[in-house]
Amino acid sequence: MSAGRSLAGVLVPIYLALQGFTGLELAAYVLVVAATSAILSLVIGTISDQVGRRPFLVVLPLVTAAAGLAFAFSRSDPLLFVMGALGSLGRGSGAGAGAVGPYQPAESAFVTEILPSRFRNAAFGRLSFSSSLGAMVGSLLALLVPSAHLHGAAATAIFRDGFLAVTIASALAGLIALGLTEPGRRPAAAAVPTAPDAAAPDTAAPDTAAPDTAAPDILATEPESTAPVALAGRSAARLTWPRLPTRSRWLLYRLWITNSLNGVAVGMFGPFVTYWFFRRFGASAAQVGVLFAVINAATMVSSLSAARLADRWGLVRTVTIMRTAQALLLVPMVLAPTFAIAGGVYFVRMVVQRIGLPLRQSYALGLADPAERGSVAALSNVPSQVAMAASPLLTGYLMDEASLALPFELAALFQFLNATSFWVLFHRYPPEEERERAQQGLRSAPEVALAPETTMPAREGQDRAGQ
């Protein structure tokens, strides 16, 4: 799937520019794609908690394959908008688009459910490694497109092989997902207390403890709030209207703040990287594809180092450092005088980005209640998706009317604010594996030591599926 999405991330912006799209018109396309993806992510994430993850991992890649066919053979703007939106084509750059897709909440929840918490960081790192590997292959497939800057029907003809490659890769992803085996679903009612007096102390949000109640030592073993509940088969699940998670609400509110800031930054920057290289330096799809292939090859290694860095520095601190570095590196990139220098700075930025990405995903899903992981994965990204849908319009306008650099500089500011807010909101809440290591005396946990007064919400039965 990453190969197809990465290739589309290279082809779509340049193809639409050659078809006559201005920066603002490209922004309108990105808005439609991002808004549709946000709706699909929300629906998939919440419904997958009830019916399972696997169906979405099969169907969504096939929809992307159909979108690739539409781009390969049609120049109709309405058809390209509709199919591009349903298939999420061209959302993100070819160096980072591999992991983007409305199926991602289901995928993340699926991975979290089949593993104990001690393996979760490494698993998401390997998932990011696989995404980088696929994205490297997809970027190299951009060499299928000649470097000639043609327009109209001629552009459709020379880009056709590339879009057909997107179709084949995406269809294969859907067929491979047919072989996945999914654990049974836990009944949603088992994780929600029936009355306030029935709730165990660990169900309270961290900031809502009663003032006269002594806060427990969060290094201590978390109490079991309910008896273990056997996993039920999907056939026993009753599909209900998606609702806001109950036990994970404290986490969701914090993620909304940090993800909103990051969504503005990503929306102003991510969808326009390829377009920026094309406008700023006249780079062809093949040149950008080779650059992205080199970047994706390097990020495979950085993805695998994510878990080790989190063990050494702490997960929250590692994510904060990586996000700050991403923000700062945007400025020299847009000020670079040549394609080679700009590409080199972007190379360093993407290596850093791929360290933080799997850790942030692992962290959010690890703190969520097991019965609400799909919902948290989907709902936590709603503000980000909204921001990513709206902010490209500002980028398109500024690129057409002001300068090519200004939108990226503003994106750097918002990403720095994201890094700062992530540290402020989460440094007192280390993931479970760090608290367990601190309890066993394997290493100190500075994030825990900073918050002796905080009640940490427990996640009953979080790892039973893996045990």
N, C-alpha and C positions, 0 to 999 in steps of 0.2 A: 504493500500500500504506500509505503514511504517513497518507493521509486516513482510511482505514478504521480504522487502529489508534488514531489520535488521537481520532476520534469515539467509539470503544469505550472509550477511557480516561476520557472524560467520562461516558458513559452507564452503564457497568456498575456502578461503585461506588454511584451514587445509586439506580439501579434496584434493586439488591440490598438497599440500606438501606430503600427503600420497601416491599420484599417482606418486611421484618421481620428482616433480618440484623443481628446485633449486631456490634460491632467485632471480637470474637474469631471469630465465624463468617465475617466478611469476610476475616479473616486466614487462616482455614483454606482458603477459596477461593483466595486469593493463593498459599498454599503449594502447593496442587495444581497451579495454573497454572505457577508458577515451577519446580517439580520436573520437570514434564513438559517444559517448555521447555528445561531443562538437559539432559535425556536426548536430546531431539531435536537440540539444538545439537551435542552431542558426537558423535552418530551422523552427522549431516549433515556436520560439519566434517571428520571423519576419512575418511569414505567419499568425500566430494567430491574428495579428493586423488587418488582412484583412478578414479572413474567420471565426474568432471566436476561443474561447479557448476550449470549451466543447469537440469537436471531439478528440482532443489530450488526454484529461483526460479520455476518454473512451478507445481509441485504445492502448495507450502505456502500460497500465497495462496488457492488454491481450497478448501483445508481451512478457512481462516479464513472464507471466504464461507459455507461450510456451517454454521459455528458461529454466524454472524450470523443465519441462518435459524432455528436452534434458539432463540435468544434472542427472536426476533421472534414466535414462535408457541407457545412452551412455557413453563410455569411449574414443570416438574419439576426439583427440585433436583439429583438424580443426573444427568439429561441435561445441565443447565446446567454442572455441574462437569466432566463428561467433554468436552463440546464446547468449553467455555471453555478447558480445559487444552490440547486439541489445536490450537485456533485462537489461543491466547495472548491471549484477549480480556480487557481490563481490567488488563493488566500494565503499570505505569507510568502517569504522568499524561498528560492530553491535550496538555500543553505539551512533552512530551519522549518520548511513547510512539511517535512516528512511526518512529523508527529501531530499535525493539525488535522482535525476531522470531527464532525459531530458525533461520531461513535466513541470518542475518547472517554467520556464518563463511564460508559459500559466497559470499555477495555481496562481502565484503571481499577474499577471495582472488581472486575474479574480476576486481575492479577493479585490484588490485595487479599481476596477471599481464599485463594489456594495456597497461601504461604504464611508461615509464622512471622511475627513482627521482626525477629532478628535477621531475617533474610530480605526484608522489604526494600531497604535502600539499595542493596546490591541488585535486586530484581529490576527495579525501575532504572538503575544504571545500565543494565544489560538491554532492557527494552529501548532505552535511548541509543545504546550502541547499535542495535539492529536498525533503528530508525535512521541513524547516520549512515550505516552501510547501504541501506536501500536508497537513501537520498544521494549518496555518492554515485551509485549506478544510474539513477534517474538523471542526475546532472550531466553525466557523460553522454547519455542518450540525446542531449540537446545537440550533439554533433551531427545528428541526422538532418538538422535544418541548415541549409546553406547560409552563408554570411551575407548574401545579397539583400539589400533593403528594398524589397518590392512591395507593391501595394495592391489592394483589391483582390480579384480572383487569383492573381499570380502569387500573392502572399498566402492565400488559402492552400494553393497547390504545394508550395515549398514547405509549409508547416504541417501538411497532412500526415506524413510519416511519424512526426513527433507526437501528434495527438492520438494516432493509432497505437503508438507505444504506451501512452497513458491508459488507453482502453484495455490493452492486453494485460498490463501489470495489475490494474485494479480488478479485472475479472478474475485473475489468478488468486488475488488476495481473498476474494469472497469464496472461491472454491476451497482454498486451504482452510478457511475458518470452519468449513463443514466438519472438519476432523476434530474440533475442540470438544472436550468433555467438561461439563459444567457441574459444580456442586449444587445440591438442592437449595431451595430458598428457605430462609428463616421467617416464620410468620411475623409480620410487622407488629402485631399487637404484643408480642412477647417482650419487646424492648421498651414499651411505653408504660409507665406506671398508671394504675387505674384511678388513683386518688392522691392528693398531696401527702396524706399521712402514710400512704403505702410506699412513697418514694424513699429510696435509700439516700443517705447523705451525699453519696457521690453523684447523684443525678442533678445537683444544683449547678448552675453556671458559675464560673469562677468568680464573677463579680457580684453574685447575688446572695452570698452567705449571710445569715442573720448576724447582726452586730454583736450579740451577746454569746455567740457560739465560737468556741475555740477552734481554730483551724487545725486540721490534722497535719501531721508530718507527711508531706507528699512524697518522701522517700520510702514511707512505709508501704507494706503490701496493700493494694487496693481491695476493699471489701467486695465480696460478691453480693450484688444487690438483689438478684433473683436466682432461682434455681436454674440449672442448665436446661435449655430447651432443645429438643432434638430437631434437626433440620428436616423440614418438610419438603416433599416433592413439589415441583412447579404446578403439577395438576391440582394440588390442594389450595394454591394461592388464588385469592379472589381479587380481580383487577378493580382498584378503586381510583378515584380522582386524585392526582398528585397533590400532596400537601407539604407544608413546611416541616422539616425535621424537628423533632421535639428535643431529644437528648443532645443533639449536635448543634443546637441553635446558637449557643455561645460561640462556637467555632465559626459558624456560618457568618455571623455579623462581622467578625474580624477579617475574614477572607474577603467579604464584600468591599471593605475599605481598601485593602492592599491591592486586590485585583482590579478595582476601578481605576486606580492610578496607573497600574501597569497596562490596562487596556487602552487608555488614552495614548500612552507611549507607543505601544505595539501597533495600534491603528494608524498612527501618524508615520510610522517608520516601516514596519514589516512588509505591507503589500506594495511598497514603492521602491524597494531596494533595486530590483531588476530594472524598473523604469528609470530610476535615478542614474544607474550606470549607463543606460541607453541614451538618456538625454544629456548627461554631463560629459561623457567621453565617447559617445557614438559606438559603444560596445555592442557586438552582435550576440545573438542567442548562444552561438557556439563559444564565444569568449567568456561570457558570463557563466555558461554551463561548466567550462573547465575550471574556472575560479571556484565555483560552488563545489565541484567534485573534490578539489584539493582540500577545501574547508571541511567537507563532510568526512574525508579520510582522517583528518587530524582530530575531529571531534569524536570519532569512535573511541579513541584512546582516553580523551578527557572524560567521556561519559563513564567509563569503567573506573576512573579514579575518584568519582563522586563519593562513593561509600567510604573510602579510606579517609578522604578529607573530612567528612562528617564525623567519623570516629575520632579524628585527631582534634578538630576545632570545635565540634558541636554542630548539629545540623542547622540551627537557626543562624548562628554566626556565619557559617559557610555560605548560606543562601544570601545573607545580607552583603557580605564582601563581594560575591560574584555579581549581584545586581548593581552594586555601586560601580564596580569596574565596567560593566556593560554601559552604564550611563556616561561615564567619563570618556570612554573610547569613541563614542559617537561624534564628539566634537572634532578631534583630529581627522577622522575619516572624511567628513564633509568638507574640511578645509584642504584636503590633499590635492596637489596640483596634477597628478597623473593617475591613470587607471591602476597601474601597478602599486603605487603607494596606498591609494584608497583601498584596494583589494587586500593589501597586507594588513592594514589596520582592522579591516572587517574580519579577516582571518583570525586575528587575536581575539576580537570581540566574540566571535562565535564559539571559539574554544572555551572561553570563560562561560558563555551562556549555557553550553551543554553540560557544564558541571552543576550549575544551580537548578536546571530544569527538572531532572528526575528527583532531586532531593525535595523540591517544593511539592511535587506531586505525591511523593511517598509520605511526606509530613502531613499533608492535609487529609489523606485517606487513612493514615495511621491513627489520627486523633478522632476521627469520626466514629460514631456508633456503628457496629457491624451491620445492623439492619437498615442503616440510612446512608451507606457509602455511595451508592449510585446517585441518590438525591443530592448529597453534599457535593459530589463531583460535578453535577450538572448545575445546581443552584448557585454554588460558589462562583461560577464563571458567568452568571447572568449579567451582573454589572459590567464585567470586563467585556463581554460580547457586545453589550449596548454601546460602551465607549469605543470599542473597535469598529462598530458600525458607523458611529457619528463622526469620530475624529478624522477619518480619511477625507471628508469633504473640506475640512480646513486645510489639509495638506494639498489637495488638488488645487484649491483656490490660491494658496500661497505660492505653489510652484508655477502657476500660470501668471500670477500678477505681481509677485514680490521676488522671491529667489528660490533656487533649488535647495539651498542649505538651511534656511530658516525653519522649516517643519521638523527637520531632524534635530536641530538644536533644541527646539521646544520639547521634542520627544525625550531628549537626554535629561532635561529638567524633571519631567514627570517620572521617568524611571528612577532618578535619584530620590524623589519623594517616596516612591514605592519601596525602595530599599530601606529608607529611614522608618517608614511606618511599619514595615514587616518586623524590624527589630523591636520597636517600641511595643507592638501589640503581642508579640509571641516569644520574646526572649525569656519570659518567666515560665513558659510551658514547653519543656523539652519533650521529645517523643518518648514513647514507652521504653524502647530499648536503652536509651541513655539513663533513664531513671532506674532501670533494673541494674545497669552496670554500676551506677553510683551506689545503689543499695548493697551490692556485692563487694564494693570497695575496689573495683577494677580500675577506676579512674575518677578524678574529681569532676563535678558537674557544676560549672559556674552559673549556668542559667537557673539551676534549681536553688542554689545558695542565695540568689538574689530575691527569692520570693517565698520566705518562710510563712507568710501570712496568707498564702493563696490556696484555695481549695481546688485541687485538680480533678475534673470530672473523670470518673472511671469509665472504662469501656468494657462492660461485662461480656465475657465470652469472646473477646476479640479474635483470639487465635485458635479457637477450637477447631475450625475447619482445617487448619494446618497441622494440628496436633493429633 
